[in-house]
């Protein structure tokens, strides 16, 4: 059983949708995350997803979804679910607030 440490890049993209067309308003390509990688071992994968929607008025809303997928050993699935759920909870509300702030900065949203 061999464990290795690896760095991956996480890309956060915020888009505005108007009349079924999407326009990218923010793209962060510089976020680095240390992850545990596996080699030659039977593994499982656990995902946890949640979303929040904020009413912005005038029939507009901002929605943010966070999904965390965690590779894990079969014996550690319960711990992986708890970890993924905690990470989603940690980033969900701040992510929505950050998205609303970005829309305001770009002039795409008046004070909500």
Secondary structure, 3 states (H helix, E strand, C coil): CEEEEEEEEEEEEEEEEECCEEEEEEEEEEEEEEEEEEECCCEEEEEEEEEEEEEEECCEEEEEEEEEEEEEEHHHHHHHHHHHHHHHHHHHHHHHHHHHHHHHHCCCCCCC
